[in-house]
């Protein structure tokens, strides 16, 4: 059992607060981390149904965090949010350019199969639903 729907990792406190608040308003439970290393420690300790991470952070980049998450838990979706979009072959399931609209965030999580609330037994996190519209 996961302790939250989403692990949110961003070194910018304002972005972390706003995105976290939006996720909560959308019905998700959220754990927030202010660095890649803190996010990695929280993921190992508590788990999450999905990881949303910034890319450019001082200690551990979002791409490095995504690679670690995928090595430990390949089925966990990772959504990278960054103004510096990586090319193909990165370990993330989806990438959103900053700035993002809350509708894009919600649509992306749903496309990755992460719905608010308890994980349905018939839907694993890697089972991807088609992206609406």
ABEGO torsion letter per residue (X at the ends): XBABABBBBBABAAAAAAAAAAAAAAGBBBBBBABAAAAAAAAAAAEBABBBBBABBAABBAAAAAAAAAAABAABBBBBBBABBBBBGBABABBBBOBBBAAAAAAAAAAAGBBBEBBBAABBAABBBBBBX
